[in-house]
C-alpha cells in the first residue's frame, strides 16, 4: 500500500493506493489517525485501492469513529469498484459519507 497526503484549507486528503489488507492495514490506521489529529476534516481518496479486506475496513471504521468523537468530518471519496463492493456487502456504504471526487467533497464542506 502506498499513500499520499495533501493538505487543503478545510481538509486533509489521504490518498490510498494498492491493497489495504492484513499486512498494510496497521500502517493505514496510523496514517489516518495521525491525519485526523491535525486536520479539521479528513477525506480518504480510495480511487487507487485495488483490494481491501476486513482489517482495512476496520481501520476506516476506527478512523470514522475517532473523527466523529472529536467533531471532525470523515469522508470517503472516489471509492474504487472493488472497495465499494466490500463496503456495500458490509452495508457501510450507508454509514460513511461518500463523494465521487475530492472536489465534490470539498465543495460539500
C-alpha positions as a Markdown table, in Angstrom:
| # | Residue | x | y | z |
|---|---|---|---|---|
| 1 | Unk | 0.0 | 0.0 | 0.0 |
| 2 | Unk | 1.2 | 3.5 | -0.9 |
| 3 | Unk | -0.3 | 6.8 | 0.3 |
| 4 | Unk | -0.1 | 10.5 | -0.4 |
| 5 | Unk | -1.2 | 13.3 | 1.8 |
| 6 | Unk | -2.4 | 16.6 | 0.5 |
| 7 | Unk | -3.5 | 19.5 | 2.7 |
| 8 | Unk | -6.2 | 22.0 | 1.8 |
| 9 | Unk | -7.6 | 24.9 | 3.9 |
| 10 | Unk | -10.6 | 22.9 | 5.2 |
| 11 | Unk | -9.4 | 19.3 | 4.9 |
| 12 | Unk | -6.6 | 16.9 | 4.6 |
| 13 | Unk | -6.7 | 14.3 | 1.8 |
| 14 | Unk | -5.1 | 10.9 | 2.3 |
| 15 | Unk | -5.0 | 9.0 | -1.0 |
| 16 | Unk | -4.5 | 5.3 | -0.5 |
| 17 | Unk | -3.2 | 3.1 | -3.4 |
| 18 | Unk | -2.8 | -0.7 | -3.7 |
| 19 | Unk | -4.0 | -3.4 | -1.3 |
| 20 | Unk | -5.3 | -2.4 | 2.2 |
| 21 | Unk | -5.1 | -5.8 | 3.8 |
| 22 | Unk | -3.9 | -7.5 | 7.0 |
| 23 | Unk | -0.3 | -6.6 | 6.2 |
| 24 | Unk | -0.8 | -2.9 | 5.4 |
| 25 | Unk | -3.9 | -2.0 | 7.5 |
| 26 | Unk | -1.9 | -1.2 | 10.7 |
| 27 | Unk | 0.0 | 1.4 | 8.7 |
| 28 | Unk | -3.2 | 2.7 | 7.0 |
| 29 | Unk | -4.7 | 3.0 | 10.5 |
| 30 | Unk | -1.8 | 5.0 | 11.8 |
| 31 | Unk | -1.7 | 7.3 | 8.7 |
| 32 | Unk | -5.5 | 8.0 | 9.0 |
| 33 | Unk | -5.5 | 8.6 | 12.8 |
| 34 | Unk | -2.4 | 10.8 | 12.6 |
| 35 | Unk | -4.0 | 12.9 | 9.9 |
| 36 | Unk | -7.1 | 13.3 | 12.0 |
| 37 | Unk | -5.0 | 14.7 | 14.8 |
| 38 | Unk | -4.2 | 17.8 | 12.8 |
| 39 | Unk | -7.0 | 18.1 | 10.2 |
| 40 | Unk | -10.3 | 19.8 | 10.6 |
| 41 | Unk | -11.7 | 17.1 | 8.2 |
| 42 | Unk | -10.2 | 14.0 | 6.6 |
| 43 | Unk | -11.0 | 12.9 | 3.1 |
| 44 | Unk | -9.8 | 9.4 | 2.2 |
| 45 | Unk | -9.3 | 9.1 | -1.6 |
| 46 | Unk | -9.8 | 5.4 | -2.3 |
| 47 | Unk | -9.7 | 5.6 | -6.1 |
| 48 | Unk | -6.4 | 3.7 | -6.1 |
| 49 | Unk | -7.4 | 0.9 | -3.7 |
| 50 | Unk | -7.3 | -2.3 | -5.7 |
| 51 | Unk | -8.3 | -4.6 | -2.7 |
| 52 | Unk | -9.5 | -4.1 | 0.9 |
| 53 | Unk | -10.2 | -6.7 | 3.5 |
| 54 | Unk | -11.9 | -6.7 | 6.8 |
| 55 | Unk | -8.8 | -5.4 | 8.6 |
| 56 | Unk | -8.7 | -2.4 | 6.1 |
| 57 | Unk | -12.4 | -1.8 | 6.7 |
| 58 | Unk | -11.7 | -1.9 | 10.5 |
| 59 | Unk | -9.1 | 0.9 | 10.0 |
| 60 | Unk | -11.6 | 3.0 | 8.2 |
| 61 | Unk | -14.3 | 2.4 | 10.8 |
| 62 | Unk | -12.0 | 3.2 | 13.7 |
| 63 | Unk | -10.9 | 6.4 | 11.9 |
| 64 | Unk | -14.5 | 7.4 | 11.2 |
| 65 | Unk | -15.5 | 6.8 | 14.9 |
| 66 | Unk | -12.5 | 8.8 | 16.1 |
| 67 | Unk | -13.3 | 11.7 | 13.8 |
| 68 | Unk | -16.9 | 11.7 | 14.9 |
| 69 | Unk | -16.0 | 11.6 | 18.6 |
| 70 | Unk | -13.8 | 14.6 | 18.0 |
| 71 | Unk | -16.3 | 16.6 | 15.9 |
| 72 | Unk | -14.3 | 16.1 | 12.7 |
| 73 | Unk | -15.7 | 15.3 | 9.3 |
| 74 | Unk | -14.6 | 11.9 | 7.8 |
| 75 | Unk | -15.3 | 11.3 | 4.1 |
| 76 | Unk | -14.5 | 8.6 | 1.6 |
| 77 | Unk | -14.0 | 9.9 | -1.9 |
| 78 | Unk | -13.7 | 8.2 | -5.4 |
| 79 | Unk | -14.1 | 4.8 | -3.9 |
| 80 | Unk | -12.8 | 2.2 | -6.3 |
| 81 | Unk | -15.2 | -0.5 | -7.5 |
| 82 | Unk | -13.5 | -3.4 | -5.6 |
| 83 | Unk | -13.5 | -1.3 | -2.3 |
| 84 | Unk | -17.1 | -0.2 | -2.9 |
| 85 | Unk | -18.3 | -3.8 | -3.2 |
| 86 | Unk | -16.8 | -4.6 | 0.2 |
| 87 | Unk | -18.4 | -1.6 | 1.7 |
| 88 | Unk | -21.8 | -2.5 | 0.2 |
| 89 | Unk | -21.5 | -6.1 | 1.5 |
| 90 | Unk | -20.9 | -4.8 | 5.0 |
| 91 | Unk | -23.6 | -2.1 | 4.4 |
| 92 | Unk | -21.1 | 0.5 | 5.4 |
| 93 | Unk | -21.9 | 2.5 | 2.2 |
| 94 | Unk | -24.9 | 3.6 | 4.3 |
| 95 | Unk | -22.7 | 4.7 | 7.2 |
| 96 | Unk | -19.8 | 6.5 | 5.6 |
| 97 | Unk | -20.2 | 9.9 | 3.8 |
| 98 | Unk | -19.1 | 9.0 | 0.3 |
| 99 | Unk | -18.4 | 11.5 | -2.5 |
| 100 | Unk | -17.4 | 10.9 | -6.1 |
| 101 | Unk | -14.4 | 13.2 | -6.0 |
| 102 | Unk | -12.2 | 15.3 | -3.7 |
| 103 | Unk | -13.6 | 18.4 | -5.3 |
| 104 | Unk | -17.2 | 17.3 | -4.6 |
| 105 | Unk | -16.3 | 16.5 | -1.0 |
| 106 | Unk | -14.5 | 19.9 | -0.5 |
| 107 | Unk | -17.4 | 21.8 | -2.0 |
| 108 | Unk | -19.9 | 20.0 | 0.3 |
| 109 | Unk | -18.0 | 21.1 | 3.4 |
